[in-house]
Amino acid sequence: MKQFRIIIEKHPDGHVAYPLGIKGAVVGEGDTYEEALADVKSAIRCYIEIFGPEIMEEESSAVETFLVEAQVAI
């Protein structure tokens, strides 16, 4: 077992989930939070099975992860 941090976004047409700490694109989706989480967990297992554990990034020393919104002049 390995602990992953997973971001789940709620959109008008469903949920999208993606993990932090994996090299490459791993995404799960579903109509509900639970379905998106289950789908991304399955995708993580499959991705590691295909590409090997070296696709996982080194352990982060971060204690927490924050989501913020910020305005940037463009």
C-alpha positions in Angstrom: 0.0 0.0 0.0 1.2 3.5 -0.8 -0.5 6.8 0.1 -1.2 9.2 -2.7 -2.5 12.8 -2.7 -5.4 13.0 -5.2 -7.0 16.2 -6.5 -10.7 15.8 -7.4 -12.4 18.5 -9.3 -16.2 18.9 -9.6 -17.5 20.0 -13.0 -21.0 20.5 -14.2 -20.9 17.2 -16.1 -19.0 15.1 -13.5 -15.8 14.7 -11.5 -12.2 14.5 -12.6 -9.4 13.1 -10.3 -5.7 13.1 -10.7 -2.9 12.1 -8.3 0.2 14.1 -7.3 3.6 12.4 -7.3 3.4 10.4 -10.5 5.4 11.2 -13.7 3.0 11.3 -16.6 -0.7 11.8 -17.0 -3.0 9.6 -14.8 -6.7 10.7 -14.7 -9.9 9.2 -13.4 -13.4 10.4 -13.9 -16.9 9.7 -12.8 -20.4 11.1 -12.2 -19.7 11.2 -8.5 -16.7 12.0 -6.2 -16.6 8.3 -5.2 -16.6 7.1 -8.9 -13.8 9.5 -9.8 -11.8 8.4 -6.8 -12.3 4.7 -7.6 -11.4 5.3 -11.3 -8.2 7.1 -10.5 -7.1 4.5 -8.0 -7.6 1.9 -10.7 -5.7 4.0 -13.2 -2.8 4.4 -10.7 -2.5 0.6 -10.2 -2.6 0.0 -14.0 -0.1 2.8 -14.8 2.4 1.4 -12.2 1.8 -2.2 -13.5 2.6 -1.1 -17.0 5.5 1.4 -16.5 6.9 0.2 -13.2 7.3 1.8 -9.8 10.0 4.2 -11.1 7.2 6.4 -12.5 6.5 7.5 -8.9 8.3 10.6 -7.9 10.5 10.6 -4.8 8.7 11.1 -1.5 7.8 14.7 -0.9 8.6 16.3 2.4 5.5 18.4 2.1 3.2 18.0 5.1 0.1 19.6 3.4 -1.0 20.5 -0.1 -3.0 23.7 -0.7 -5.2 24.8 -3.5 -5.2 28.6 -4.1 -6.6 31.0 -6.6 -4.4 34.0 -7.6 -4.8 36.8 -10.1 -1.9 37.2 -12.5 -1.6 40.2 -14.8 -1.3 39.1 -18.5 
